[in-house]
Amino acid sequence: MSARDCGLGLSAVGLRTPYRNACELVQDKDQLILLAEALDVSPRNVRKDPFGEWLIQGKGSRLESWGDLSSYLLYLSAKSARKWGAIKRKAKAFGLEITQDGDAEGCFRLGLPNEAQAAYLRALLGLRRRRHQRSNETTAN
């Protein structure tokens, strides 16, 4: 697939980005928008970091694509080792896989979350739930 097939010019992928071509850039963004919809947060939370990689940035945490088009990486930094331990216990209960375990920070691998996982992840990231448009029927009453 070429850059033309993805609808982007060659300038969309810079020299210092983690993407080899424009298609990878578009796939990564689409994958994170899908995650934002599953988390029920605004797609505006999907942004590029200073290095040109797409992510969902939270307070002391970030969500990135894992690279296999089906799973995601959650990096989390807690304020203390005790808080990190509590986060790990609760994350294991929600089925998140710990990939890196530090003293007060670490990484989890996850797939698309269900409703309970999404609520927990929104709380961890410090993101608000997306506002939904009201239908015309409810505003008419």
N, C-alpha and C positions, 0 to 999 in steps of 0.2 A: 504494500500500500504506500503510495507516495504522499507528499505533503499536499499536493493538489487534491487528492482524494479526501483528505481530512478537512479541506477547506481553509488551510492556513498557508501562509507564505513561509519560506525558509527562515526568515528573521524571527519567527515565533520561538524557536529553540536557540538559546544562546550557547556560548562556548562553555560556560561554567554551570550549566544545569545538569541534573541527573538524567535527563532524557536524551536518548540517542536520536530521536526524530520527532516530528510534529505529531505523528499518530500516537506515540506514547504519552505525549503531553495531553492530548485530547482524551485519551482513555483514562488517564489518571484523574483528570478533572471530573469526567463523567462518573467514575467510580466513587469519588468523594461526594458528589452531588447526590448520588444514590444513598450513600450513608447518611447525609444530612436529612434526606427525606425519611429514612428509617428512624432517625433520632428525633424527628419532628422539630427540627430547628431550621432557621431560615437558610436558604442556599447562599445568602450573602456572607455566611460564616466561612465559606470555602474561599480561601485566599492563597496567594503565593507568599512564601517566606523570602527573606533577602537573597537566598540562593536559587530562587526560581522554582522551588518544589511546591506543589499544591498540598494544602493541609487545612485542617479545622483547628484553629487555635483557641485554647481555653485559658483559664487562670492557672498558671503553673503546669499546664499539660497541653498535649497536642495529639491529634489523630492524623495519621498518614496512611496511604495505601501500603500494603505489604509487598506488592510487586507481582502477585499471582492472579490478580483480577477477581479474587473472591474473599480475601481477608484483609484486615487492617491492623495497624500498629498503634497502640495507645501508650504514649510516654507520659509518666506522671511523676511529679516531684511533690512530696509531702513536706509539711513543716517540721515534722519530727519523726524519729524512728517508731515511736509508739503509734502515731497516726498512720504511718506507712503499714505497720502490722495489721491495723484494723481494716485498712483499705484492701490489703491482700486477702484477708479472711473473707470479707464480703464479696470481693471479686471472684474468688474461687467458688463461692456459693452460687454466683450468677453464671458460672461456667466459662469464665475468662481464663486463658492459659498464660501463666507467667513465663516470659522468655528471658528477662533480666531482672535480677533482684539485688538492689543495692541497700545501703543503710537506711536512706530516707527517700529513695526514688527507684523507679524501675519501669519495665515495659511489659505490656500485655499484648497477646494476639487474639483477635476476635473476628467473628463473621458479622453478617448483618444482624443487628440486635432485635429481640422481640420487645414488646411494650415495657415489661418490667426492667429488662436490661437497658432500654433506652432512657427510662426515667433515672436509673442509677448513673448512667454515663453522663446525662445532662447535668446532674448534681455534681459529679466529679469535675466536669469541665467548667462548670459555672456558666452554662449557657441557658438562655430562656427558651421556653417552648414557643414554637412559631404561632403567630396570630393567624387565624383562619377567617376567611371572608364569610360574612353572613349571607345566606341566600335571600332572594327577594321576598320569599313567602314569610320569613320571620320578621323582616323589617316592615312589612305591610300591616301586620297585626298590631 
